[in-house]
Structure formats: structure tokens, C-alpha cells
Amino acid sequence: MIIKVNGKEQEIGKNEISVYELLMENNVGRPDMVSIQLNGKFVDKDELQTTLVKDKDEVDYLYFMGGG
């Protein structure tokens, strides 16, 4: 399947993958500090392992930085 991750096409060798598996496959460090949008909707942290990404879906990793 082909999906978009942060605007770039990515090929996955499966028909579907959980958001959590995608994070691990993309070596996302500190996944607890990342907010995920799937097709424009935020995914709750407690649903990362059960929410599936499918062909042509769009996933965005959003990192929020604190500062002052």
C-alpha cells in the first residue's frame, strides 16, 4: 500500500498497519511526545495500537515544543 507520512509518499509492504507499528517502522523517537493525525483527525494515544492505517491514508506526526 501507499500512504503519505508528513506529505511524503511511503510504501508499506502490508495492506494495513496500526499507527503504533507505523511509528516503530519509521523509528519515531519519543512516540509519547508526538501527536498523530490520521486523515486530518487526531488519534488518541490509547488508540495507537488499534487504529489502522490503510492504502492512500495520510498520516502527520506533530511535535510540540515548549519554550519561552
N, C-alpha and C positions, 0 to 999 in steps of 0.2 A: 504494500500500500504506500501511497504518497501522502504525506501530511506537510503542513507548514509549521515550523517552530521559529518563533520570533521573526516571521517574514521570509524565512528561507526554506525551500523545499527539502524534505528529508525522506529518504526511502527506508521503510521498515519491512523486514522480512516476515511479517505476520499480518493476518487480516485485522487484528485488533490488539491493543496493548493498553494496560492500565496507565493512568497518569503517573503513578509511583514508579512503574517499570520504565517508563519513558525518562523520568528524572534520573534513574540509575544508569540507563543506557547512555544518556548524554553527560554523565559524570558531573551532575549539578552538585556543587559543594554546598553544604549547609541547606538542604532542602526545607528545613524548618523556617528558614528566613526568606523563602520565596513564596510569592503569591502566584497562583496559576489561573489563567483564563483559558477556557476551552470554548471556542466559537463565541467569544465575547462575553462569556458568563464566568464569574469566579467559581472555583471549585473549593468547597470546604476542605480543610486539612484532614478531617476524619473520613473523607470520601475519596482520598487519593488512590487507595488500593482497589476501590470498587468502581470508580468512574473509568469508562473505557474510551480510548481514542480510536477513531475509525478512519478509513480512507477519506481523504480530502478535508479532514478536520484541521482547524487552526488552533495552535497552542502558543500562548505567550507566557514567558517567565518574567515576573515583575519583581525587581529587587528594590526594597525601600531602604533608603539610607537615612540615618539620623544625623543630625549636625546642628550647628548653630552659629 
